[in-house]
């Protein structure tokens, strides 16, 4: 792991985390190596920290978590408003920590679907509180080991400059890569999350449906699901290397009409025919757009 940020002053050495799921546990395991982490969970016995990580107490009461300058809420989306109300009440009842940023408390949730201003609205009514979100754009396994977030993209949106600074510093502490939304509106956040879900859900769905569509027995289906999954991983690596029209491979990229017609006949009347056609149309539109942009350059 990298050395802590300079004096860890931007985010403070003490961080509070609320949540008992995979994301909360993974954050606690990664941050607990260098920082003092207080973790509050409704059911502490269900929290699964990495056996390879530091010892992080999971029975911290809400008052201890609320005493931290940076608080991360990593619970299910529908539970965030309830947690925000409880935390707001706790913050009103206790002194604010006197930190480097004038005692400002920053509360960030890890949901990708809504802004901090919406889900954490009760906290905005507490003087000296700024809110936002840091959404890790990757799937988190159970009991993730320290360092799991290394190079992971985190999408950030915040309600104030202090929260924005601490959110970026938090991601850097995790050795991730901060990406800020162009604005902090609810519409932009929801659109981002819908598109992220489309990518993740779409990939899994395409791989699974492709393996099923082959019409083979269970053993072969599992083998092809694995093979198609590996193909999807290599395609994803290509995406990271440049714009889609430049890195796309296959008959659409080559303009191989004969092969595309062969594919259409092979899937005619099959349950995945519509799905295949939709993907092909989207790919053709992408390639056409790339050619137009190249011609206009």
Buried (B, 14 or more C-beta within 10 A) or exposed (E): EEEBBEEBEBBBBBBBBBBBBBBBBBBBBBBBBBBBBBBBBEEEEEBBBBEEBBEBEBEBEBEBBBBBBBBBBBBEBEBBBEBBBBBBEBBEEEEBBEBEBEEBBBBBBBBBBBBBBBBBBBBBEBEBBBBBBBBBBBEBEEBBBBBBBEEBBBBBBBBBEBBBBBBBBBBBBBBBBBEBBEEBBBEBBBEBBEEBEEEEEEBEEBBBBBBBBEEEEEEEBEEBBEEBBEEBEEBEEEEEEEEBBEBBEEBBBEEEEEEBEEBEEEBEEEEBBEBBEEBBEEBBEBBEEBEEEEEEE
